[in-house]
């Protein structure tokens, strides 16, 4: 606690009111024709392509899970599949304006987030970099599984097209637990990631990405790395303690009041609540929560209200607009930000969920305004694409998904990793037997002075001179000896704790001393009682503690 921030009675007891600002709800009102002034036709059509990739990918997963068959491909996938069918616009809109240096942490159902961010990164990276990533990541295993397709592609855009297949196949192979997956099959559906594209792990714990993403944002800020962090979590996670802990940690005043000038300012972090209106155990709006709008949470966190707003996540252009505006807020050092991105999932919580908690009429109304269908119609209406263009996109995507599925289930092309032999992948993952130094940031990824990976933490005073450290050094924590039996709170600083006595000399080693066990009173069990039967029952249930005679006078095991 700093002495520099005074808490004075005349200030704290002053009369006044807390004034809250209006929180925007679904304010985006631009048309497709308006957006053609900001974005190219190719960009706007690619948004449709990306949404359809996610829809087709997850539809394939749903059929594999429920029917063990997809277009004649038989496979029994026993792992999880938390699908986001219906939520594609929110994922694609978010990823559209993010760079590779912008990192996302996934929600409970993040296949779409992984694919959207990956497809966005593929468009932003040059083909030489893409080829290098595919050849080197995971020892080239993922690319080798695509080798027939890779050799068939040539000409302009061939590498970028191959990268799309690489992303789709690598994600699916990971979900199916194959060694050629993005994480060698060790992450699966709920822990997949691909750091070359800025995709960091999703989380099986509801709201689990919240705390982790705050740490990532602090890392970026302390080390002056470029980019922002996006934390994707569901609306129902707003009832989870770790999420509130993360929000409080991310919005601490000290970033703006106490940190040095070079690092001062809010964290570059967006808490993006993917609001599909349902949680595993309840419906936040009207049942398990009282805020009505997730965006209202920001009003209780800081004076800026976390720059909170609700965004229509059924319109990818609205999400693109919101992310662009919030990135500017973060770049000014005014983070964190809270977004309430509304969306709706057509599928259940998982394939086994029959959605008995909602009426079919409700589902039908959302399907009637399906974001993929309505966005496609807007493209055609604005003459940004023809229906023939969209049909060609759909056909191309469906062929890619079918090829990826066929390869991912084929044990010859996509075997599982060996997890049983000596020096197996499992052993290497758990016990690397390596020492890795903290690297310096890559050239061009920092905005301030170069960061020295070997630098010590900056301290106001040295740790050994800290009064609290000195005070704790003189306390007994052993639980053995006169200090504790007499109730003393302090010990002489020269006392040797827990039986260790250093030996003088250059190569000193601690020696063991004999310590008798603490004396235990048995008076509670031995005193006579008026009610002898009751005392006997207590004695039988809670026998007097004893110390084995053999332990008295013996050296402690260390």
Buried (B, 14 or more C-beta within 10 A) or exposed (E): EEEEEEEEEEEEEEEEEEEEEEBBEBEBEEEBEEBBEEBEBEBBBBBBBBBBBBBBBBBBBBBBBEEEEBEEBEBEBEEBBBBBBBBBBBBBBBBBBBBBEBBBBBBBBBBBBBBBBBBBBBBEBEBEBBBEBBEEBBEEBBBBBBEEBBEEBEEEEBBBBBBBBBBBBBBBBBBBBBBBBBBBBBBBBBBBBBEBBBBBBBBEBBBBBBBBBBBBBBEBBEBBBBBBBBBBBBBBBBBBEBBBBBBEBBBBEEBBEEBEEEBBBBBBBBBBBBBBBBBEEBBBBEEEBEBEBBBBBBBEBBEBBBBBBBBBBBBBBBBBBBBEBBBEBBEEBBBBBBBBBBBBBBBBBBBEBEBEEEEEEEBEEBEEEBBBEEBBEBBBEBEBBEEEBBEEBBEBBBEBBBBBBBBBBBEEBBBBBEEEEEEEBBBEEEEEEEEEEEEBBEEEBBEEEEBEEEEEEEEEEEEEEEEEEEEEEEBBEBEBBEBBEEEEEEBEEEBEBBBEEEEEEEEEEEEEEEBEEEEEEEEEEEEEEEEEEEBEEBBEEEEEEEEEEEEEEEEBEE
